[in-house]
């Protein structure tokens, strides 16, 4: 089960009856038709549980039983599509949900009455996610929550609603519509809290913590590996220079303190500077050891 489906199924367990939630679902998944007997309304979804939820919302709010239909898609995915079809009191439904426009269709934006009220705004965002929302699996890749809108002004209004709850929503236009999206993990967590998906929020947060811990461990491992590589490169360079001195002028031509560190390095090529410092007749600091090794390198380079 995808993370998106988990969130939607949790929302459905809330058993909320909100007109603003239904308004969002109809806005994003509904279409209005016109027949000789009046307006018709079709609401489609590929999720059977969401379809049942829409059917029950209409029945509980308006005491109307819609016609629940389904058909199989003919594309490669062959998903089943569910449609709730209404042909009675459609005008009343659209008017009461602030959806009717002047041209027998749906308003493209979000009603001011919803935009101004916190509870209705939360319910609308919940319905919008049920109808057209997705969340990328937080275990994989970057974090991303999206809600797809047919109309750009609706996507902009969704962004305004999210900003109402201090979410850094952005809007992007794509070939098949306009997307309102969140990319920061903290914003997605807060969005889940706003729409009432508390369990999904906890799961998302735990995944985020584990990802960050793994990333920190990988960075630490990479840094340690890089340090080891640098140490080995420096050690190999010094060993080659000591060998060069030995074969040309002889190590006995070096000052005594350089002779000692040179012999110690030859005997212990994998020692760290700290280990070399501790093995000297008169122990010195790591920086002191490094200073002597640099002197040896300089002598070798001048030969």
Secondary structure, 3 states (H helix, E strand, C coil): CCHHHHHHHHHHCCCCCCHHHHHHHHHHHEEEEEECCEEEEEEEECCHHHHHHHHHHHHHHHCCCCEEEEEECCCCCCCEEEEEEECCCHHHHHHHCCCECCCCCECCCCCHHHHCCHHHHHHHHHHHHHHHEEECCCCCCCCCEEEEECCHHHHHHHHHHHHHCCCCCEEEEECCEEEEEECCHHHHHHHHHHCCCHHHHHHHHHHHHHHHHHHHHHHHHHHHHHHHHHHHHHHHHHHHHHHHHHHHCCHHHCCHHHHHHHHHHHHCCCCCHHHHHHHCCCCCCHHHHHHHHHHHHHHHHHC
